[in-house]
Amino acid sequence: MLKTGVLLLIFLVLFPLATLQDADQPVERNVENKQDLNLDKRRGMKLLAQRQQECCDPDWCDGACYNCC
């Protein structure tokens, strides 16, 4: 019984704690990558993403459309 308790403690508590990474690492990495971009490049990327949105039919548009209503 004691052996199973020790095994459960190791695998359910200690092992996940040892393998966890900082939650803020990916965010910091993305921020560092975007700091190198100049403002014009960021605007271009944003405009490209907005152009890729689907247009809706004006007959059934609910106001959530980007360009079509």
Backbone as JSON, one array per atom type, in Angstrom:
{
  "sequence": "MLKTGVLLLIFLVLFPLATLQDADQPVERNVENKQDLNLDKRRGMKLLAQRQQECCDPDWCDGACYNCC",
  "N": [[0.83, -1.2, 0.0], [1.92, 1.22, 0.78], [3.9, 1.48, -1.12], [2.45, 1.9, -3.48], [1.3, 4.33, -2.89], [3.54, 6.0, -2.78], [4.44, 5.76, -5.42], [2.24, 6.89, -6.77], [2.39, 9.51, -5.79], [4.84, 10.31, -6.86], [4.44, 10.08, -9.69], [2.07, 11.52, -10.19], [2.35, 14.0, -8.97], [5.08, 14.95, -8.47], [6.53, 14.37, -10.88], [5.04, 15.77, -13.0], [5.46, 18.41, -12.03], [8.2, 18.69, -12.32], [8.49, 18.68, -15.06], [7.15, 20.85, -16.03], [7.0, 23.91, -17.89], [7.81, 27.41, -17.92], [4.98, 29.45, -18.15], [5.05, 31.86, -19.45], [7.03, 31.86, -21.37], [6.55, 31.23, -24.24], [5.08, 33.52, -24.97], [6.84, 35.64, -24.51], [8.77, 34.99, -26.41], [7.37, 35.33, -28.8], [6.82, 38.07, -28.66], [9.39, 39.13, -28.77], [10.07, 38.39, -31.37], [8.3, 39.97, -32.85], [9.07, 42.52, -32.24], [11.16, 43.14, -33.87], [10.05, 43.76, -36.27], [9.16, 46.39, -38.46], [6.86, 49.19, -38.33], [5.4, 49.51, -40.72], [5.54, 46.97, -41.9], [4.09, 45.48, -40.02], [1.57, 46.66, -40.3], [1.03, 45.91, -42.93], [0.85, 43.14, -42.66], [-1.4, 42.98, -41.05], [-3.37, 44.12, -42.69], [-3.37, 42.26, -44.75], [-4.36, 40.01, -43.42], [-6.93, 40.94, -42.84], [-7.98, 41.17, -45.38], [-8.33, 38.55, -46.06], [-10.62, 37.69, -44.91], [-13.9, 36.39, -45.15], [-16.48, 37.63, -47.24], [-19.84, 38.6, -46.62], [-23.25, 37.9, -47.58], [-25.2, 40.63, -48.42], [-27.96, 40.48, -47.99], [-28.49, 38.84, -45.78], [-26.9, 39.84, -43.81], [-25.64, 40.49, -40.56], [-24.35, 42.62, -39.49], [-21.86, 41.99, -38.57], [-20.04, 41.67, -40.5], [-17.09, 42.43, -42.45], [-16.4, 44.1, -44.78], [-18.58, 44.04, -46.47], [-21.16, 44.92, -45.83]],
  "CA": [[0.0, 0.0, 0.0], [2.81, 2.37, 0.86], [4.6, 1.59, -2.4], [1.56, 2.51, -4.47], [1.16, 5.74, -2.53], [4.77, 6.69, -3.19], [4.42, 5.82, -6.88], [1.25, 7.89, -7.16], [2.95, 10.83, -5.48], [5.9, 10.62, -7.83], [3.96, 10.25, -11.06], [0.98, 12.48, -10.31], [2.69, 15.32, -8.42], [6.46, 15.37, -8.66], [6.93, 14.31, -12.28], [4.53, 16.93, -13.75], [6.1, 19.64, -11.58], [9.56, 18.74, -12.86], [8.47, 18.85, -16.51], [6.44, 22.07, -16.43], [7.79, 25.04, -18.35], [7.19, 28.68, -17.58], [3.89, 29.75, -19.07], [5.28, 33.1, -20.18], [8.1, 31.73, -22.35], [6.14, 31.42, -25.63], [4.64, 34.89, -25.18], [8.04, 36.47, -24.62], [9.43, 34.68, -27.67], [6.6, 35.97, -29.87], [7.0, 39.51, -28.54], [10.73, 39.43, -29.27], [10.05, 38.28, -32.82], [7.53, 41.06, -33.44], [9.74, 43.79, -32.01], [12.07, 43.39, -34.97], [9.3, 44.22, -37.44], [8.84, 47.81, -38.43], [5.42, 49.46, -38.28], [4.81, 49.28, -42.04], [5.39, 45.53, -42.09], [2.99, 45.01, -39.18], [0.33, 47.1, -40.94], [0.82, 45.07, -44.1], [0.4, 41.83, -42.21], [-2.77, 43.13, -40.54], [-4.25, 44.32, -43.83], [-3.46, 40.98, -45.45], [-5.27, 39.16, -42.64], [-8.28, 41.45, -42.98], [-8.44, 40.87, -46.74], [-8.62, 37.13, -46.18], [-11.91, 37.4, -44.3], [-14.97, 36.15, -46.11], [-17.56, 38.62, -47.33], [-21.15, 37.98, -46.45], [-24.31, 38.34, -48.47], [-25.88, 41.77, -47.76], [-29.35, 40.16, -47.65], [-28.59, 38.24, -44.46], [-25.81, 40.36, -42.97], [-26.06, 40.9, -39.22], [-23.51, 43.72, -39.03], [-20.56, 41.49, -38.15], [-19.2, 41.53, -41.7], [-16.02, 43.41, -42.47], [-16.49, 45.07, -45.86], [-19.67, 43.82, -47.42], [-22.47, 45.45, -45.45]],
  "C": [[0.87, 1.26, 0.0], [3.54, 2.59, -0.46], [3.72, 2.25, -3.46], [1.34, 3.99, -4.17], [2.36, 6.56, -2.95], [4.8, 6.82, -4.71], [3.41, 6.86, -7.38], [1.76, 9.3, -6.91], [3.99, 11.23, -6.52], [5.32, 10.94, -9.19], [2.86, 11.29, -11.21], [1.34, 13.88, -9.83], [4.1, 15.75, -8.82], [6.89, 15.37, -10.12], [6.35, 15.46, -13.1], [5.16, 18.25, -13.31], [7.5, 19.79, -12.16], [9.56, 19.03, -14.35], [7.74, 20.11, -16.96], [7.42, 23.14, -16.89], [7.09, 26.31, -17.89], [6.13, 29.01, -18.61], [4.17, 30.98, -19.91], [6.38, 32.98, -21.23], [7.62, 31.91, -23.79], [5.72, 32.86, -25.92], [5.85, 35.8, -25.35], [8.74, 36.24, -25.95], [8.7, 35.36, -28.83], [6.78, 37.49, -29.83], [8.37, 39.9, -29.08], [10.77, 39.36, -30.79], [9.36, 39.47, -33.46], [8.19, 42.42, -33.21], [10.67, 44.14, -33.15], [11.35, 43.92, -36.21], [9.06, 45.72, -37.34], [7.33, 48.0, -38.54], [4.75, 49.18, -39.61], [4.6, 47.79, -42.3], [4.22, 44.99, -41.27], [1.65, 45.43, -39.77], [0.01, 46.24, -42.15], [0.31, 43.7, -43.73], [-1.05, 41.9, -41.73], [-3.74, 43.31, -41.7], [-4.43, 43.03, -44.62], [-4.43, 40.05, -44.73], [-6.71, 39.63, -42.78], [-8.84, 41.15, -44.37], [-8.84, 39.42, -46.89], [-9.95, 36.76, -45.54], [-12.96, 37.26, -45.4], [-15.98, 37.29, -46.08], [-18.89, 37.9, -47.18], [-22.15, 38.58, -47.44], [-25.07, 39.47, -47.78], [-27.32, 41.47, -47.36], [-29.48, 39.58, -46.24], [-27.52, 38.72, -43.5], [-26.36, 40.84, -41.63], [-25.2, 42.03, -38.66], [-22.13, 43.28, -38.59], [-19.6, 41.33, -39.33], [-18.19, 42.67, -41.74], [-16.25, 44.48, -43.53], [-17.82, 45.07, -46.6], [-20.99, 44.48, -47.04], [-22.51, 46.96, -45.55]]
}
